[in-house]
């Protein structure tokens, strides 16, 4: 899941009672919603395809739905915010969008330790004219690029989209957009690129081939990375799993949840924000032997049905309110959200 620790001094925003709240406090509510949404999405993915690897960016999907909410009105927007875990009694729609602007400013960075790039882009048909307000707010709050293209010529449009994303992600995203519909009037894309190294790299010299259990009944030989040292870790006796935090350079880390053989389903069913926060509070630095497979993962999802099962209903209705995009109500939502992600984890270069 995506995790953010924000500790910046920011100017305050007055709430309905006139109290001052910092952007930090407001963004923590959005981050909490993102965490709840991430686990709901994970459980839905596990339920729909139990035998498939699950790998996605909740921040990407969360961002896309939040952007779409700017073009929705009343019930449709409220339905989206409810699924995203954002309570209108605690945070306004304006504050939600301002928070995304704040988060993108924090997360987009490029230094010697970590390279991270988060971006959004609207590919709009040249003959389709969105409202200036919608486009301006997309640029302001979500740093979205807006590129008019000929979406009716789907072969050329697809090539243009692929070329743009390939350039923005240093060649990592290829063949992301497929099977464009001639009726499409806009394609909204979010991309996240992160390149980072382990704080204490795994050594190729310590690697050895061993068995890796894919599930309770399936095992395969894999190139395993080994390291013995001091890591923050915790063993959960109730869920029969060990939790290990492995730091990257740049003050970020990866959290590995390692179930005992046959206990994966037990751990999966318990996964949620509360158990995650409990683990984070109980991690202690101790000597631990870590063995991880050297892996490359790539997954894709058609998440339309997943969204519907999570409760995103109004957005897919024929008469959903989307006049905030064009100023008219005739726009039909024929949305096929598509998430493609890729992970490579290995030794030091």
Protein Blocks (a to p, Z undefined) as FASTA:
>chain_A
ZZddddbdcdddddfkopacdfklmmmmmmmmmmmmmmmmmmmmmmmmmmbccdddfklm
mmmmmmmmmmpghjlmmmmmmmnopafklocfklmmmmmmmmmmmmmccdfkbccddddd
ddddfkbccdfklmmmmmmmnopacddddfklmmlmmmmmmmmmmmmnnomaghkbghia
fkbcbdcddddddddddfbacdfklgccddddfblmbccddddddddddddddddfklop
acdddddehiiacddddddehilmmmmmmgcfklmmmmmmmgccdddddddddddddddd
dfklmmmmnopaklmpmklcfklmnopakbccdddddddddddddddZZ
